[in-house]
Amino acid sequence: MSEHHHQDEALWPPVDPIKAGLSGHCPRCGQGRLFKGFLSVGERCGVCRLDYSFADSGDGPVVFVILLIGFLVCGLALWLEVSYNPPLWLHFVLWVPMIVILGLMALRMLKGLLIVLQYRNKAAEGRLGDRQ
């Protein structure tokens, strides 16, 4: 563990990663904003000045969103079709906005959560051996 991380623990009390991640707050202080736009991660925290250059959630949030929202919407659409047999236009009116709204909300929350957990668990890019 690096000395820099020991300084983080001494200056900033532990932050609840679920609360900070889902609300889009800084993983170190839990107060500053993590995002500068809707999904764009800022350069640094406005409160504790933590550099967010480590933040790389990759495709993880997108995979979770596709699986969770897809499962929910497909299940509800199938239930509606079997139970009431509505016209096709009603499916479009119901499910397309639901997919867009739930998908974007979940994507932002899960991206924040994965970045906070990445910071908390000191996750880094994998390396093969000790190449110099």
C-alpha positions in Angstrom: 0.0 0.0 0.0 1.4 3.4 -0.9 2.1 6.1 1.5 -0.3 8.4 -0.4 -3.2 6.1 0.5 -2.2 6.1 4.2 -2.5 9.9 4.0 -6.0 9.6 2.5 -7.1 7.4 5.5 -5.7 9.9 8.0 -7.3 13.0 6.5 -10.6 11.6 5.2 -12.9 9.3 7.1 -14.2 6.2 5.2 -17.1 6.9 2.9 -20.0 4.6 2.3 -19.3 3.4 -1.2 -22.9 2.6 -2.0 -24.2 6.0 -1.0 -21.3 7.9 -2.6 -21.4 5.9 -5.8 -25.1 5.9 -6.4 -25.3 9.6 -5.7 -22.3 10.5 -7.9 -20.1 11.9 -5.1 -16.3 11.7 -4.6 -15.0 8.3 -3.5 -12.6 9.9 -1.0 -14.5 12.7 0.8 -18.1 11.8 -0.2 -19.0 15.4 -0.8 -17.6 16.6 -4.1 -19.1 15.8 -7.5 -17.8 12.8 -9.4 -19.4 13.7 -12.7 -18.9 17.0 -14.7 -21.7 16.1 -17.1 -24.3 13.3 -17.2 -21.8 10.5 -17.7 -18.5 12.3 -18.0 -16.2 12.0 -15.0 -14.7 15.2 -13.8 -11.0 15.9 -13.6 -10.8 16.2 -9.8 -13.0 16.6 -6.7 -13.9 20.2 -5.9 -13.7 19.6 -2.2 -10.7 17.3 -1.5 -9.0 17.7 -4.9 -8.7 14.0 -5.5 -7.5 13.4 -9.1 -10.1 11.3 -11.0 -7.6 10.1 -13.6 -7.7 6.6 -12.0 -11.4 6.3 -12.8 -12.1 3.8 -15.5 -15.3 1.8 -15.2 -14.9 0.4 -18.7 -17.9 -1.5 -20.0 -19.0 -2.8 -16.7 -21.9 -0.4 -16.0 -23.3 -0.9 -19.6 -23.3 -4.7 -19.2 -25.1 -4.5 -15.9 -27.7 -2.1 -17.3 -28.4 -4.2 -20.3 -28.9 -7.3 -18.3 -31.0 -5.8 -15.5 -33.1 -3.4 -17.5 -33.4 -5.9 -20.3 -34.6 -8.6 -17.9 -37.1 -6.3 -16.3 -38.6 -4.8 -19.5 -38.7 -8.1 -21.4 -40.5 -9.8 -18.5 -43.0 -7.0 -18.2 -43.6 -6.9 -22.0 -44.1 -10.6 -22.1 -46.5 -10.5 -19.2 -48.5 -7.7 -20.8 -48.6 -9.5 -24.1 -49.8 -12.8 -22.7 -52.3 -11.2 -20.2 -53.9 -8.5 -22.3 -52.6 -8.9 -26.0 -52.4 -5.1 -26.5 -51.7 -3.6 -30.0 -48.1 -3.2 -31.1 -48.1 0.6 -30.9 -48.9 0.3 -27.1 -45.8 -1.8 -26.6 -43.7 0.9 -28.3 -45.3 3.7 -26.3 -44.7 1.9 -23.0 -41.3 0.1 -23.4 -39.2 2.4 -25.5 -39.4 5.4 -23.1 -39.0 3.0 -20.1 -35.9 1.5 -21.6 -34.3 4.9 -22.3 -35.2 6.5 -18.9 -34.4 3.5 -16.7 -31.2 2.8 -18.8 -29.8 6.2 -18.4 -30.6 6.5 -14.7 -29.1 3.1 -14.0 -26.1 3.7 -16.1 -25.1 6.9 -14.2 -25.6 5.3 -10.8 -23.8 2.1 -11.7 -20.9 4.0 -13.3 -20.5 6.0 -10.1 -20.8 2.9 -7.9 -18.1 1.0 -9.9 -15.7 4.0 -9.8 -16.1 4.4 -6.0 -15.6 0.7 -5.5 -12.5 0.9 -7.8 -11.1 3.6 -5.6 -12.0 1.9 -2.3 -10.5 -1.5 -3.3 -7.4 0.1 -4.9 -8.3 -1.7 -8.2 -5.8 -1.2 -11.0 -5.1 -2.5 -14.4 -3.9 -6.1 -14.4 -0.2 -6.7 -15.2 1.6 -9.9 -16.3 4.7 -10.3 -14.3 7.1 -7.6 -13.3 8.3 -6.3 -16.6 10.5 -3.3 -16.6 
